[in-house]
Amino acid sequence: MFRHARLARFAPSIVALVLLGVPIVAYLAADGGRVALLGYSLRAPDFGLLAAAPSAIQIHVAAALTALAIGIVLLAGVKGTRLHRALGWTWVLAMGTTAASSFFIHQINPGGPAGLSLIHLLSGWTLVGLPMAVYAARRHKVQTHRRAMTGMFVGGLIVAGALTFLPGRLMWAVFFG
């Protein structure tokens, strides 16, 4: 599929993004204008909504954006260097903060058990998976480490991040509302 080994490692992530993106684009194309009824308008983002959000959401967004930026650098960069290790530890802290702070956000399912929703299962798995992935790296189990970290990046940041842009969510309101 890919000629370059460096690009081949991104194949699972690309496939996941396509599998996520194609249905969304197809829905929007066949939507018949219903998204417009949700209040979509092309305009500059309203970061005042984010500034007015509870501190747990602000911490969550800051940590997620930090993890996203560092994760892109880590995935594209050379592995095993001191820079990779330093950025990796920073990424682990940012992902841990993102996952832990999500337990203080209850807007999706306020009436559920302890205000938690299904997305909190991903947060719990991230808090379990992070130390396991670090342990794999320290034991030189590179393939296990790579799979775990790439999975958390794609699932915990890309997919979960994309879901924050659904109508009715804060990021939808900030960028499209």
Backbone hydrogen bonds in HBPLUS format (Angstrom, degrees):
<---DONOR---> <-ACCEPTOR-->    atom                        ^
c    i                          cat <-CA-CA->   ^        H-A-AA   ^      H-
h    n   atom  resd res      DA  || num        DHA   H-A  angle D-A-AA Bond
n    s   type  num  typ     dist DA aas  dist angle  dist       angle   num
A0007-LEU N   A0004-HIS O   3.07 MM   3  5.42 129.8  2.34 104.9 117.0     1
A0008-ALA N   A0004-HIS O   3.02 MM   4  6.27 141.8  2.17 146.5 158.3     2
A0010-PHE N   A0007-LEU O   3.01 MM   3  5.50 152.5  2.08 112.3 120.7     3
A0011-ALA N   A0008-ALA O   3.11 MM   3  5.34 163.0  2.14 109.8 115.2     4
A0014-ILE N   A0010-PHE O   2.88 MM   4  6.11 159.5  1.92 160.7 167.6     5
A0015-VAL N   A0011-ALA O   2.91 MM   4  6.08 163.3  1.94 156.3 160.6     6
A0016-ALA N   A0012-PRO O   2.96 MM   4  6.15 158.5  2.01 145.2 151.0     7
A0017-LEU N   A0013-SER O   2.94 MM   4  6.17 159.3  1.98 149.1 154.4     8
A0018-VAL N   A0014-ILE O   2.92 MM   4  6.13 156.2  1.98 149.5 156.1     9
A0019-LEU N   A0015-VAL O   2.86 MM   4  6.07 162.7  1.89 151.8 156.8    10
A0020-LEU N   A0016-ALA O   2.96 MM   4  6.15 139.1  2.13 141.0 152.0    11
A0021-GLY N   A0017-LEU O   2.68 MM   4  5.74 161.1  1.71 148.5 154.9    12
A0022-VAL N   A0018-VAL O   2.89 MM   4  5.68 173.1  1.89 152.1 153.8    13
A0025-VAL N   A0021-GLY O   2.89 MM   4  6.09 168.7  1.90 162.5 165.2    14
A0026-ALA N   A0022-VAL O   2.85 MM   4  5.97 161.9  1.89 153.7 159.4    15
A0027-TYR N   A0023-PRO O   2.85 MM   4  5.97 155.7  1.90 144.1 150.6    16
A0028-LEU N   A0024-ILE O   2.93 MM   4  6.18 164.3  1.95 151.9 156.0    17
A0029-ALA N   A0025-VAL O   2.88 MM   4  6.06 149.7  1.97 146.6 155.2    18
A0030-ALA N   A0026-ALA O   2.98 MM   4  6.14 150.2  2.07 146.5 153.8    19
A0036-ALA N   A0033-GLY O   3.17 MM   3  5.33 125.6  2.49  98.8 111.8    20
A0037-LEU N   A0034-ARG O   3.04 MM   3  5.11 128.9  2.31  96.1 109.7    21
A0038-LEU N   A0035-VAL O   2.94 MM   3  5.17 145.4  2.06 103.7 114.5    22
A0039-GLY N   A0036-ALA O   3.19 MM   3  5.57 163.6  2.22 110.8 114.3    23
A0041-SER N   A0176-PHE O   3.01 MM 135  5.59 140.0  2.18 143.0 155.3    24
A0046-ASP N   A0174-VAL O   2.79 MM 128  4.83 159.3  1.83 140.7 145.4    25
A0049-LEU N   A0046-ASP O   3.18 MM   3  6.03 154.7  2.25 120.0 124.1    26
A0050-LEU N   A0047-PHE O   3.11 MM   3  5.12 120.8  2.48  94.7 108.8    27
A0051-ALA N   A0047-PHE O   2.96 MM   4  6.29 153.2  2.04 147.0 155.0    28
A0052-ALA N   A0048-GLY O   2.90 MM   4  6.07 137.8  2.08 140.0 150.8    29
A0053-ALA N   A0050-LEU O   3.19 MM   3  5.08 151.1  2.28  96.6 105.3    30
A0057-ILE N   A0054-PRO O   3.01 MM   3  5.51 126.9  2.31 110.4 122.8    31
A0058-GLN N   A0054-PRO O   3.16 MM   4  6.56 157.5  2.22 149.6 156.5    32
A0059-ILE N   A0055-SER O   2.88 MM   4  6.05 165.2  1.90 155.8 158.8    33
A0060-HIS N   A0056-ALA O   2.97 MM   4  6.04 156.8  2.03 139.0 146.2    34
A0061-VAL N   A0057-ILE O   2.87 MM   4  6.06 164.4  1.89 154.7 157.6    35
A0062-ALA N   A0058-GLN O   2.97 MM   4  6.11 165.4  1.99 148.9 153.4    36
A0063-ALA N   A0059-ILE O   2.91 MM   4  6.04 164.9  1.93 152.3 156.6    37
A0064-ALA N   A0060-HIS O   2.91 MM   4  6.04 157.5  1.96 146.7 153.6    38
A0065-LEU N   A0061-VAL O   2.90 MM   4  6.05 164.0  1.93 153.4 157.1    39
A0066-THR N   A0062-ALA O   3.00 MM   4  6.13 152.8  2.07 143.3 151.2    40
A0067-ALA N   A0063-ALA O   2.89 MM   4  6.10 163.4  1.92 149.4 153.9    41
A0068-LEU N   A0064-ALA O   2.83 MM   4  6.02 150.8  1.92 145.5 154.2    42
A0069-ALA N   A0065-LEU O   3.01 MM   4  6.17 166.7  2.02 147.1 149.9    43
A0070-ILE N   A0066-THR O   2.98 MM   4  6.16 174.0  1.98 157.4 159.4    44
A0071-GLY N   A0067-ALA O   2.78 MM   4  5.67 152.8  1.85 140.3 149.2    45
A0072-ILE N   A0068-LEU O   3.05 MM   4  6.22 153.3  2.12 147.3 152.6    46
A0073-VAL N   A0069-ALA O   3.28 MM   4  6.58 160.8  2.32 145.9 150.6    47
A0074-LEU N   A0070-ILE O   2.85 MM   4  6.13 159.0  1.89 153.6 160.1    48
A0075-LEU N   A0071-GLY O   2.87 MM   4  6.01 162.5  1.91 150.6 155.0    49
A0076-ALA N   A0072-ILE O   3.06 MM   4  6.13 151.9  2.14 144.6 151.8    50
A0077-GLY N   A0073-VAL O   2.90 MM   4  5.80 133.2  2.12 142.5 154.3    51
A0085-ARG N   A0081-THR O   3.02 MM   4  6.36 157.6  2.07 148.6 154.2    52
A0086-ALA N   A0082-ARG O   2.88 MM   4  6.12 165.7  1.90 154.9 158.6    53
A0087-LEU N   A0083-LEU O   2.84 MM   4  5.96 171.6  1.85 155.4 158.3    54
A0088-GLY N   A0084-HIS O   2.73 MM   4  5.68 143.8  1.86 137.9 149.6    55
A0089-TRP N   A0085-ARG O   2.95 MM   4  6.20 157.3  2.00 150.7 154.1    56
A0090-THR N   A0086-ALA O   3.14 MM   4  6.40 156.3  2.20 143.9 150.6    57
A0091-TRP N   A0087-LEU O   2.76 MM   4  6.00 149.8  1.85 147.1 156.1    58
A0092-VAL N   A0088-GLY O   2.87 MM   4  6.15 155.4  1.93 148.8 155.4    59
A0093-LEU N   A0089-TRP O   3.01 MM   4  6.29 158.6  2.06 146.0 151.2    60
A0094-ALA N   A0090-THR O   2.91 MM   4  6.16 157.8  1.96 146.3 152.9    61
A0095-MET N   A0091-TRP O   2.77 MM   4  5.99 163.0  1.79 155.7 160.2    62
A0096-GLY N   A0092-VAL O   2.82 MM   4  5.93 158.6  1.87 147.3 154.0    63
A0097-THR N   A0093-LEU O   2.89 MM   4  6.05 155.3  1.95 145.3 152.1    64
A0098-THR N   A0094-ALA O   2.87 MM   4  6.08 154.9  1.94 144.4 151.9    65
A0099-ALA N   A0095-MET O   2.85 MM   4  6.08 166.4  1.87 153.5 156.5    66
A0100-ALA N   A0096-GLY O   2.84 MM   4  5.94 167.7  1.86 149.7 153.9    67
A0101-SER N   A0097-THR O   2.87 MM   4  5.80 161.0  1.90 145.4 151.3    68
A0102-SER N   A0098-THR O   3.26 MM   4  6.33 135.5  2.47 136.5 146.7    69
A0102-SER N   A0099-ALA O   3.26 MM   3  5.34 133.8  2.49  96.0 108.1    70
A0103-PHE N   A0100-ALA O   3.21 MM   3  5.77 151.3  2.29 111.6 118.6    71
A0104-PHE N   A0101-SER O   3.05 MM   3  5.57 163.6  2.08 115.2 120.5    72
A0105-ILE N   A0102-SER O   3.08 MM   3  5.20 164.4  2.10 110.7 113.0    73
A0112-GLY N   A0109-ASN O   3.09 MM   3  5.34 162.1  2.12 112.9 118.5    74
A0115-GLY N   A0112-GLY O   3.05 MM   3  4.75 173.3  2.05 112.0 111.6    75
A0116-LEU N   A0113-PRO O   3.08 MM   3  5.83 170.7  2.09 122.4 125.3    76
A0120-HIS N   A0117-SER O   3.05 MM   3  5.61 147.8  2.16 112.2 121.1    77
A0121-LEU N   A0118-LEU O   2.98 MM   3  5.52 154.7  2.04 113.6 121.1    78
A0122-LEU N   A0119-ILE O   3.10 MM   3  5.42 127.9  2.38 103.2 114.9    79
A0123-SER N   A0119-ILE O   3.36 MM   4  6.83 148.3  2.46 138.8 147.4    80
A0124-GLY N   A0120-HIS O   2.93 MM   4  6.19 155.9  1.99 145.1 150.9    81
A0125-TRP N   A0121-LEU O   2.89 MM   4  6.15 158.8  1.94 147.7 153.7    82
A0126-THR N   A0122-LEU O   2.90 MM   4  6.09 151.1  1.98 143.7 151.7    83
A0127-LEU N   A0123-SER O   3.03 MM   4  6.34 156.8  2.09 148.3 153.6    84
A0128-VAL N   A0124-GLY O   3.10 MM   4  6.40 138.5  2.28 141.7 153.0    85
A0128-VAL N   A0125-TRP O   3.18 MM   3  5.06 127.1  2.47  92.0 105.9    86
A0129-GLY N   A0125-TRP O   2.67 MM   4  5.80 161.1  1.71 153.5 159.9    87
A0130-LEU N   A0126-THR O   2.92 MM   4  5.86 156.1  1.98 152.6 155.0    88
A0133-ALA N   A0129-GLY O   2.86 MM   4  6.04 154.9  1.92 155.5 161.5    89
A0134-VAL N   A0130-LEU O   2.99 MM   4  6.27 156.3  2.05 154.0 160.9    90
A0135-TYR N   A0131-PRO O   2.89 MM   4  5.98 157.1  1.94 141.9 148.6    91
A0136-ALA N   A0132-MET O   2.96 MM   4  6.21 151.0  2.04 141.5 149.4    92
A0137-ALA N   A0133-ALA O   3.08 MM   4  6.36 153.4  2.16 142.6 148.9    93
A0138-ARG N   A0134-VAL O   2.94 MM   4  6.24 159.2  1.98 152.8 158.5    94
A0139-ARG N   A0135-TYR O   3.00 MM   4  6.21 132.8  2.23 141.8 154.3    95
A0139-ARG N   A0136-ALA O   3.25 MM   3  5.11 132.6  2.49  91.6 104.3    96
A0141-LYS N   A0136-ALA O   2.80 MM   5  4.99 162.5  1.83 161.0 155.3    97
A0140-HIS N   A0137-ALA O   3.00 MM   3  4.93 158.6  2.04 106.5 110.0    98
A0145-HIS N   A0141-LYS O   2.99 MM   4  6.22 164.2  2.01 156.4 161.6    99
A0146-ARG N   A0142-VAL O   2.77 MM   4  5.95 165.0  1.79 155.2 159.5   100
A0147-ARG N   A0143-GLN O   2.97 MM   4  6.13 167.7  1.98 150.4 153.5   101
A0148-ALA N   A0144-THR O   3.02 MM   4  6.15 166.1  2.04 150.3 154.4   102
A0149-MET N   A0145-HIS O   2.94 MM   4  6.08 173.2  1.95 158.0 160.1   103
A0150-THR N   A0146-ARG O   2.90 MM   4  5.88 162.9  1.93 150.4 156.0   104
A0151-GLY N   A0147-ARG O   2.88 MM   4  5.87 154.9  1.95 142.0 149.8   105
A0152-MET N   A0148-ALA O   2.96 MM   4  6.20 154.8  2.02 146.4 153.0   106
A0153-PHE N   A0149-MET O   2.91 MM   4  6.10 150.8  2.00 143.3 151.9   107
A0154-VAL N   A0150-THR O   2.87 MM   4  6.08 172.1  1.88 155.9 157.4   108
A0155-GLY N   A0151-GLY O   2.78 MM   4  5.70 160.5  1.82 148.2 153.6   109
A0156-GLY N   A0152-MET O   2.74 MM   4  4.92 135.4  1.94 118.1 132.9   110
A0157-LEU N   A0153-PHE O   3.07 MM   4  5.22 142.1  2.22 119.5 129.0   111
A0158-ILE N   A0153-PHE O   3.14 MM   5  6.60 155.7  2.20 151.1 158.6   112
A0159-VAL N   A0154-VAL O   2.81 MM   5  6.14 166.9  1.83 170.2 174.5   113
A0160-ALA N   A0155-GLY O   3.20 MM   5  6.25 151.0  2.29 140.5 148.3   114
A0161-GLY N   A0157-LEU O   2.88 MM   4  5.17 132.9  2.11 114.4 128.4   115
A0162-ALA N   A0158-ILE O   2.85 MM   4  5.95 149.3  1.94 140.7 148.7   116
A0163-LEU N   A0159-VAL O   3.04 MM   4  6.36 148.7  2.14 147.4 155.9   117
A0164-THR N   A0161-GLY O   3.12 MM   3  5.29 142.7  2.27  99.8 110.4   118
A0165-PHE N   A0162-ALA O   3.07 MM   3  5.58 160.5  2.11 112.6 118.9   119
A0166-LEU N   A0163-LEU O   3.27 MM   3  5.55 158.9  2.32 113.1 112.6   120
A0169-ARG N   A0166-LEU O   3.14 MM   3  5.85 160.3  2.18 144.1 145.9   121
A0173-ALA N   A0169-ARG O   3.16 MM   4  6.52 158.6  2.21 150.0 155.7   122
A0174-VAL N   A0170-LEU O   2.86 MM   4  6.17 156.1  1.92 154.2 161.7   123
A0175-PHE N   A0171-MET O   3.04 MM   4  6.11 166.5  2.05 147.4 150.1   124
A0176-PHE N   A0172-TRP O   2.64 MM   4  5.31 156.6  1.69 150.7 158.6   125
A0177-GLY N   A0172-TRP O   2.99 MM   5  6.10 130.1  2.25 136.1 140.2   126
A0177-GLY N   A0173-ALA O   3.26 MM   4  3.99 134.1  2.48  95.5 106.2   127
